[in-house]
């Protein structure tokens, strides 16, 4: 499978047919005192990855706040390159967490201040990493913790159940006729417990691609399990609404949450 890179007006759109994972490193000129890091998973319905709008532009905004970013280009589900499409992207996310944590000193990062962030289907990947960390899907001889210290989920795909799931994401990740057991396992609202990392969510109420109930159900289960969380809902904007807003505007509440949660200090 040959990776496809697409551009428009000399600007990167994203990647299709990703078969080799990469981790692009964005280190801030002046790290925040807490030396936080975020592993970033762009969205794209598990069919592509919106690498600029939900990747490099977000990384630069974090760098301005002194936060290191590791932009993950994860393998997209395909029977031609992976034995089990349902865990292929998760393996890449777990490997990213392990790599950043194992090499934290090298990159001037606090090893217990590493979060994961995802947009749309990337939000499903991020929330999978944040709810399935007790099982290692990668070699991990040193038993490095694969648990993100916090999650940031932007209009995320959460559920794989009928009526809530994003059909394309479910089909590509789990196949045409997944078992109910698999649907339940990768419906991440059903996997929340008291060990789930603190979470920040945002979504638009009129999202016609990924219903806002995905975020609401996840948030409800976080609260039920007493996991510190914050959610911002907007009445309008549909899917991808933050992409038409300057990062300096929509990310301010996120940075405030990170300050309140002691992941970063105020500049």
N, C-alpha and C positions, 0 to 999 in steps of 0.2 A: 504494500500500500504506500503510494507516494504522497507525501505531505503537500498540501496546496496552500500557498500564501496569496491573499488577495488584497489589493490596494485600490483606492479611488482618489483621484486628484493627488497622487503621490503620497497619500496618507494610508497607513496600514489599517485595514478593516479587521482581519483576523486570519485564523488558520483552520483548514479542513483536513480531514484524514490524518490526524496526528498519530504517529506510530512510535515516536521516540520522545520520552518526557524530557523536559529541560527545566532548569530553575534559574531564572535571570535575577541577578542580585542588584538591588538599589539601596545603597548605604547613604545615610544623611551626612552632610558636611559636618553638622554639629549634632551628635546624638542627644536625645532627651536624657535627663538624669536617670530615668528608669530603664533606659536602654531596651525599649520594647521592640519586638519584631512582629510582622504580620505576613503570613503565607497567603497569597492572593490567588483565587481560582476564578478566572473569567467564566461568564456564562455562554450559552449558545445551544441549549437543548440537547447536549451530548452529541450534537451533529457538527459543531464548529466551536471556536473559542474567540470571543470578541476581545482580542488581545490589546487593542489600543484603548477604546472607550472604557472597558471594564478591567484594564490592566495597567499599561504604562502611565496613563494619565492619573490613575488613582495612586500608583506608586509614588509619583512625583509630589502629590498632595501630602502623602504621609511623610515623605522625606522633609518637607518644609516644617513639619511638626517634630522632627527629630526621630522619627520612627523608621527603622529598617524594614524593607519589603523584599520578599522573595516571591517573584512572579512565577507561578507554576503553569507550565504548558503540559497538561496531563494527556495521556493517551486517550483517544476517543474509542468508545466501545466498538469492537469489530472481532468477529469470529476468526478473521484471518491472522490476527496478531496476539490473541489472548485466549486462554483456555476457558475462562469464565468472565464474560463481559460485565457481570454485575459487580465484580471486585477489582477489575483492571484500574479504573480511575482512583479507587480508594487506595490501592497499593501505592500509586504515585503520590497521593496526599500523605500517606503514612511515611513514605520514604522521605518526603520533603520535611516533615516534622522531625523525623529522626536526624536527618542531615543537619538541619539548623540547630537543633539542640546539642548534638554531638560536637559541633564546631562553633558553638556560641562564643567562646573566648576569642577565637580567631576573628570573628566579625564584631566583637565588642557588644555582645548581646547578653542580657540577663536570661539564663537558661529556663527560668520558670516564669517568663513573661513573653511567651510566644503564642500569638493568636492565629486564627485562621479566618479568612473572609471569602465570601463567595456571592456571586450574582446569579440569580435565576437557577439554571441547572448547576452552575458552579456553587450556588448556595446549597443545593442538594448534596454536592460532594463535600462541602465544608461541614454541613450538619451531619453527614454520615461519619466523617472523621471525628466529629465531636460527640457522637453517640455510640460508636463502635470501637472505641480505642482499647477496650480490654482484650480484644482478640487481634493478634498481630498477623497481618496478611503478607508480611515481608520477613526476610531473615532479620533477626534482632538478637544476636548472641549476647550483647551487653545488657539486654532488657531495658533499653532506653524508653522512658515514658513516651507513649504516642498520643497522650491526651493534650489537646490544645488548652492553653490557659484561659482563653476566652474565644468567643465566636462573634463574627459580624456578618449578618445575613441580610442581603438586599434582594427584595422581592423573590424570596427563595422558593424553589420547588422543594416541598417537604414530604408530602404524602404521595403514595403510589396507588391509592384506592380510587375506585370509580367515582367520578363526580368532583374529585379534587386534583387528581394527577394531571400533569402536563403530558398529553398522550405521546408526543414524540420522544420526550425524555424517557418515559417508562418503556416504550417499545425498544429503543436503542439500548437501554441499560439492561433490561430484564427479559427481552424477547417478546415474541408475538402473544404467547399464552403462558405467562408466568403462573406458578402455583400461588395459592393464597398465602402459603407460608413465606414465600419470597416477597410477595406484596407487603405483608406485615413487617418483615425484617427490614425492608428498605423504606418503610413509612416511618420517618425518623421521629415524628411526634409520638409514636408508640414506643420508642426506645429511650425516651427521656427518663432519667432517675436523678437521685440526689447528687451524683458525681458529675452530672453534665456541666460543662463549663458555663460560666456567666455569659449572657448573650445580649446583643443589641440587634434589633430588627427594624426594617422599614419596608413599607409596601403601600400601594395605592388601592383605595377601595374599589375603583372601577377597572381593575386589572382583568382583562378578558383573556389573557394568555395563561397566567398562573393565578388562580383565584386567591383573593386575600385571606380566605379561610386557612390556607396553608400556614401563613404566619400566625394567625390567631390561635389555631390549635396548638401549634408549637409553643407559643407564649403561655397559653393556659396550662399546659403540662409542665412547663418550667416553673410557673408560680405554684402549682400544686405540689411540686417537689422541692419548693423553697430554694430554687436556683435564682440568684440575683439577675434580673433581666430588665431591659427597657425596650419599649416598642413605640415607633412613630408611624402613625397611619395618616395618609393624605387622602382627601376625598376624591381627587381627580389626578390624572396623569397617565393612567393605563400602565402597561408593562414597559420597563426601561425608562420610567419617568425621570430618574435622576440624571440621565445622560444628556438631557436638554437643559440642565441647570448647572451653573458653574460649581466645580467641586468645592470652591471656597465657601459656597452658600450651604449646600445640602450636607456637607460633612462636618459643619460646626457642631451640631448636636451630638454627633458621634465623638468628636474630640472632647466635648464636655463630659460625656459619659466615661470616656477613658480616663479623664482627669479625676472624676468622682470615684472611679473604681481603682485608682492608684496604678493604672497601667502606664500613664504618663503624668508628668508634672506640668503645671501651667507655665507657659513661656514667660 
